[in-house]
């Protein structure tokens, strides 16, 4: 079940089955996370903080929650473990040095200005990377997701095929997400790659728990934060003893999947993503 918090400054909360509390871009820099949200997240060993990658309000909320929770470790979807190791010698508040170390300008992620407050808020935590580079796509296609991941694939259930109906749903989602522009024969590989990325993030969380004892925060897109198919599913197989809470961040009340909590914010203006496929 989702609990939807829609943060609206200077207005009363509305009640109607869910709590609607709306964060706008203008208020994001000064707004603190709702104490009830922080209190609930603080009960978990692992907190997964979802985002829409180009929404600055989502990133500011992640930064505010990191500041409030002060986790012992932070796992990033956007970087590799080698990159994370290199951050140990760099002040995370130094946006220029962090961006340069991560070669962010060529990474394909949105502008680092969006992520710099999140990195700064991770100061004091040990950093972990869970990214599967896009350059691995060919190897994943040749070996399969489980073969590429290695012998521990079974620990996370990555070696098991999805039920046929679920596989079909995920392939349809991939087609929709890519504006109906993918060749049909690519869809199974796209689903495998998404499952591999979920598993890699879950594995990074396990490594972070082992190294620091937790709590661990994960910075990732909403798709990986989903409790119905994302990182929480794979963590439940590998570490069923760990308490995991997942927070999704919606735009105008819209977010795909299920989460333990959902925060809502205004959408950002962006060009039609399907133009890139034309």
PyMOL commands that set and color helices and strands:
alter all, ss='L'
color gray80, all
select helices_A, chain A and resi 25-28+35-41+56-69+81-89+95-101+104-106+112-121+134-149+153-156+164-177+184-212+222-225+231-238+273-277
alter helices_A, ss='H'
color red, helices_A
select strands_A, chain A and resi 4-6+14-15+19-20+46-49+73-76+126-129+216-219+244-251+261-265
alter strands_A, ss='S'
color yellow, strands_A
deselect
rebuild
show_as cartoon
